[in-house]
């Protein structure tokens, strides 16, 4: 004999269940959007803070998902605008849980990060990471308002 409650109410979707499903879906969408915003903000900041001589270093920042880029590019971008635009376009399909990479494979990247350039004596990656928590907090505020 089936349980009276199961027979009577089993399979019914009440307002509470629907509210939970909507909350879950909205939370997952928010997580994706927050992740994208943080990745874009981190990447844009690193690119903008990167020292510039010929523009090759800024033009070599490469955004990839799941696997880091392994080659260098022959791109020159003194302002960083094109490189940032590529990052923004490529990051639009990111979902929370994926691994995003921003790499620059030019051999002089590490010396630049550690003070070889007077334009960025304290680095550009380390400086950006110092503001990580603030970037996340801001993205959360913007998305969940």
C-alpha positions as CSV (number, residue, x, y, z in Angstrom):
1,X,0.0,0.0,0.0
2,X,1.4,3.4,-1.0
3,X,2.0,6.1,1.5
4,X,-1.0,8.5,1.8
5,X,1.2,11.6,1.4
6,X,3.1,10.2,-1.6
7,X,-0.2,9.2,-3.3
8,X,-1.8,12.5,-2.7
9,X,1.1,14.9,-3.2
10,X,3.8,13.0,-5.0
11,X,4.9,14.7,-8.2
12,X,3.2,18.0,-7.5
13,X,5.4,21.1,-8.1
14,X,4.4,23.8,-5.6
15,X,5.4,27.4,-5.5
16,X,8.3,26.6,-3.1
17,X,9.8,24.1,-5.5
18,X,9.4,26.5,-8.4
19,X,11.0,29.3,-6.4
20,X,14.0,27.1,-5.6
21,X,14.4,26.2,-9.2
22,X,14.3,29.8,-10.3
23,X,16.7,30.7,-7.5
24,X,19.1,28.0,-8.6
25,X,18.9,29.0,-12.2
26,X,19.5,32.7,-11.4
27,X,22.4,31.8,-9.1
28,X,24.1,29.8,-11.8
29,X,23.6,32.6,-14.3
30,X,25.0,35.1,-11.8
31,X,28.0,32.9,-11.2
32,X,28.8,32.7,-14.9
33,X,28.5,36.5,-15.3
34,X,30.6,37.2,-12.2
35,X,33.3,34.8,-13.4
36,X,33.3,36.5,-16.9
37,X,33.5,40.0,-15.4
38,X,36.4,39.1,-13.1
39,X,38.3,37.4,-15.8
40,X,37.9,40.4,-18.1
41,X,38.8,42.9,-15.4
42,X,41.9,40.9,-14.4
43,X,43.0,40.5,-18.0
44,X,42.3,44.1,-19.0
45,X,44.2,45.4,-16.0
46,X,47.2,43.2,-16.6
47,X,47.3,44.3,-20.3
48,X,46.9,48.0,-19.4
49,X,49.6,47.8,-16.8
50,X,52.1,45.9,-19.0
51,X,55.1,48.0,-20.0
52,X,55.2,49.3,-23.6
53,X,58.2,49.7,-25.9
54,X,57.2,48.4,-29.3
55,X,53.8,47.1,-28.3
56,X,54.7,43.4,-28.8
57,X,54.5,42.5,-25.2
58,X,51.0,43.9,-24.8
59,X,50.0,42.3,-28.1
60,X,51.1,38.9,-26.9
61,X,48.7,38.4,-24.0
62,X,46.6,35.4,-25.0
63,X,43.3,34.3,-23.4
64,X,42.5,30.6,-23.6
65,X,40.1,28.2,-21.8
66,X,41.1,24.9,-20.3
67,X,44.6,24.9,-21.6
68,X,47.2,27.7,-21.7
69,X,48.5,29.0,-25.0
70,X,52.0,27.6,-25.7
71,X,53.4,29.9,-28.4
72,X,54.2,33.6,-28.8
73,X,52.5,35.8,-31.3
74,X,53.8,38.4,-33.7
75,X,51.1,41.0,-32.6
76,X,52.0,44.6,-31.8
77,X,49.4,46.6,-29.8
78,X,50.9,49.7,-28.1
79,X,47.6,50.8,-26.6
80,X,46.3,47.3,-25.7
81,X,42.9,48.1,-27.1
82,X,42.9,45.3,-29.7
83,X,44.2,42.7,-27.2
84,X,41.6,43.7,-24.6
85,X,38.9,43.6,-27.3
86,X,39.9,40.0,-28.2
87,X,39.9,39.1,-24.5
88,X,36.4,40.5,-24.0
89,X,35.0,38.8,-27.1
90,X,36.6,35.4,-26.2
91,X,35.5,35.5,-22.5
92,X,31.8,35.9,-23.4
93,X,31.3,32.1,-23.6
94,X,33.0,31.4,-20.2
95,X,31.0,29.5,-17.6
96,X,31.8,29.1,-14.0
97,X,34.0,26.1,-13.4
98,X,36.0,26.4,-16.5
99,X,39.7,27.3,-16.2
100,X,40.6,30.5,-17.9
101,X,44.2,31.4,-18.8
102,X,45.9,34.7,-19.7
103,X,49.5,34.1,-20.7
104,X,52.2,35.9,-22.4
105,X,54.9,33.6,-23.7
106,X,57.5,36.1,-24.6
107,X,60.8,35.2,-23.0
108,X,61.2,38.7,-21.4
109,X,57.9,38.6,-19.6
110,X,59.3,37.4,-16.3
111,X,62.1,40.0,-16.1
112,X,59.5,42.7,-17.0
113,X,57.2,41.4,-14.1
114,X,60.1,41.6,-11.7
115,X,61.3,45.2,-12.3
116,X,63.3,45.1,-15.5
117,X,61.1,48.0,-16.8
118,X,60.9,51.4,-15.2
119,X,57.3,51.5,-16.5
120,X,56.2,48.7,-14.2
121,X,58.8,48.5,-11.4
122,X,56.4,46.6,-9.1
123,X,55.1,44.3,-11.8
124,X,51.8,44.2,-13.6
125,X,50.5,40.7,-12.7
126,X,51.3,41.1,-9.0
127,X,49.9,44.6,-8.9
128,X,46.7,43.3,-10.5
129,X,46.4,40.3,-8.1
130,X,46.6,42.7,-5.2
131,X,43.2,44.1,-6.3
132,X,41.7,40.7,-6.9
133,X,39.3,40.7,-3.9
134,X,38.1,44.1,-4.8
135,X,37.4,43.1,-8.4
136,X,35.4,40.1,-7.2
137,X,33.4,42.2,-4.7
138,X,32.6,44.8,-7.3
139,X,31.5,42.2,-9.9
140,X,29.3,40.5,-7.3
141,X,27.7,43.9,-6.4
142,X,27.1,44.8,-10.0
143,X,25.6,41.4,-11.0
144,X,23.4,40.9,-7.9
145,X,21.9,44.4,-7.5
